[in-house]
């Protein structure tokens, strides 16, 4: 069952007759989007990035209340200190990413928070996360950047 409510918009003539109509979907909740985000994180983001890094940011483009594109953002500090730190880190510490148990915790929290939000129609969703030394989810942040589309004249 779809969680979308359908609205019709179109041009009417002088007699009030509606011409060609366009169906526009507006989400009534974020349940379907939450499932899509979790599936993308499990299937693509976790194996490619989260299991290998101690933190990061995932970016999701949402259109019509549906997941359209997901991005994995790579952020690295660029300075001469990085070369010095890299040499000492490789000798002393192996980088561990998020464990599956940490991922499960993150997904449960994300699911609850997304479902509490007002319906997300057009937006960019950012999920920031950090991993504790033991591979568990440490903390994170959800940022929803809503897009407002204006008609073209």
C-alpha positions as CSV (number, residue, x, y, z in Angstrom):
1,X,0.0,0.0,0.0
2,X,1.4,3.4,-1.0
3,X,1.7,6.1,1.6
4,X,1.1,8.8,-1.0
5,X,-1.9,11.1,-1.3
6,X,-2.7,12.1,-4.9
7,X,-3.6,15.7,-5.9
8,X,-4.7,16.8,-9.4
9,X,-3.7,20.0,-10.9
10,X,-4.3,21.3,-14.3
11,X,-5.5,24.3,-16.3
12,X,-9.1,25.1,-16.6
13,X,-10.9,27.0,-19.4
14,X,-13.3,29.9,-18.9
15,X,-16.1,27.4,-18.2
16,X,-14.2,25.8,-15.4
17,X,-13.4,22.6,-17.3
18,X,-10.1,21.1,-16.4
19,X,-7.7,20.4,-19.2
20,X,-4.8,18.0,-19.2
21,X,-4.2,16.9,-15.7
22,X,-1.0,16.0,-13.9
23,X,-1.0,13.7,-10.9
24,X,1.3,15.0,-8.2
25,X,2.2,12.7,-5.3
26,X,2.6,14.1,-1.8
27,X,3.7,11.8,1.0
28,X,1.5,11.7,4.0
29,X,4.2,10.2,6.2
30,X,7.8,9.0,6.0
31,X,7.3,5.3,6.5
32,X,8.2,4.3,3.0
33,X,11.1,6.7,2.8
34,X,12.5,5.3,6.1
35,X,12.5,1.8,4.6
36,X,14.2,3.0,1.4
37,X,16.9,4.8,3.4
38,X,17.6,1.8,5.6
39,X,17.8,-0.5,2.5
40,X,20.2,1.9,0.8
41,X,22.4,2.1,3.9
42,X,22.4,-1.7,4.4
43,X,23.0,-2.6,0.7
44,X,25.3,0.1,-0.5
45,X,26.6,2.5,2.1
46,X,27.6,0.1,4.8
47,X,29.7,-2.3,2.7
48,X,31.3,0.5,0.6
49,X,32.1,3.0,3.4
50,X,30.7,2.6,6.9
51,X,32.3,-0.7,7.6
52,X,35.7,0.8,6.8
53,X,35.6,4.3,8.4
54,X,35.3,5.7,11.8
55,X,32.7,8.3,10.7
56,X,31.3,10.1,7.8
57,X,28.3,11.5,6.0
58,X,25.7,9.9,3.8
59,X,23.6,12.2,1.5
60,X,20.2,11.2,0.1
61,X,18.2,13.1,-2.5
62,X,14.5,12.7,-2.1
63,X,11.9,13.5,-4.7
64,X,8.2,13.1,-4.3
65,X,8.7,11.4,-0.9
66,X,10.9,8.7,-2.5
67,X,14.6,8.0,-2.4
68,X,16.1,9.1,-5.7
69,X,19.8,9.2,-5.3
70,X,22.2,8.3,-2.5
71,X,25.8,9.6,-2.2
72,X,28.6,8.7,0.1
73,X,30.6,11.8,1.0
74,X,34.3,11.4,1.6
75,X,35.9,14.1,3.8
76,X,39.6,14.2,4.5
77,X,41.7,16.8,6.0
78,X,44.3,18.2,3.7
79,X,47.4,19.6,5.5
80,X,51.1,18.6,5.9
81,X,50.2,17.2,9.3
82,X,48.2,14.5,7.6
83,X,51.3,12.9,6.2
84,X,53.0,12.8,9.6
85,X,49.9,11.4,11.3
86,X,49.4,8.8,8.6
87,X,53.0,7.4,9.1
88,X,52.5,7.0,12.8
89,X,48.9,5.7,12.6
90,X,49.9,2.9,10.2
91,X,52.4,1.6,12.7
92,X,50.2,1.8,15.7
93,X,46.6,1.4,14.9
94,X,44.4,-0.5,12.4
95,X,41.3,1.5,11.4
96,X,38.1,-0.3,12.3
97,X,34.8,0.8,10.8
98,X,31.3,0.3,12.1
99,X,30.3,-3.2,13.2
100,X,26.9,-4.7,12.1
101,X,25.7,-4.3,15.7
102,X,26.5,-0.6,15.5
103,X,24.7,-0.3,12.2
104,X,21.6,-1.9,13.7
105,X,21.6,0.7,16.4
106,X,22.0,3.5,13.9
107,X,19.2,2.2,11.7
108,X,16.8,1.8,14.6
109,X,17.4,5.4,15.7
110,X,17.2,6.8,12.2
111,X,13.9,4.9,11.6
112,X,12.4,6.5,14.7
113,X,13.6,10.0,14.0
114,X,12.6,10.0,10.2
115,X,9.1,8.8,11.0
116,X,8.6,11.6,13.6
117,X,9.5,14.3,11.0
118,X,6.9,16.1,8.9
119,X,6.4,14.3,5.5
120,X,9.5,14.8,3.4
121,X,8.6,15.6,-0.2
122,X,11.6,17.2,-2.0
123,X,14.7,17.3,0.2
124,X,18.3,16.4,0.7
125,X,18.8,14.3,3.7
126,X,22.2,14.1,5.4
127,X,23.1,11.4,7.9
128,X,26.3,12.1,9.9
129,X,27.7,9.3,12.0
130,X,30.7,8.5,14.1
131,X,32.0,5.1,15.3
132,X,33.5,4.3,18.7
133,X,36.9,2.6,18.9
134,X,35.1,-0.8,19.5
135,X,33.1,-0.4,16.2
136,X,29.8,0.5,17.8
137,X,27.7,3.5,16.7
138,X,28.8,6.4,18.9
139,X,26.7,9.4,17.7
140,X,25.2,11.0,14.7
141,X,23.1,13.8,13.3
142,X,20.2,14.0,10.8
143,X,19.9,17.1,8.7
144,X,16.9,17.5,6.3
145,X,17.4,20.3,3.8
146,X,13.9,20.8,2.3
147,X,13.5,22.0,-1.3
148,X,10.7,24.4,-2.3
149,X,10.0,24.2,-6.0
150,X,8.6,27.3,-7.5
151,X,6.5,27.4,-10.7
152,X,8.1,28.6,-13.9
153,X,6.4,31.4,-15.8
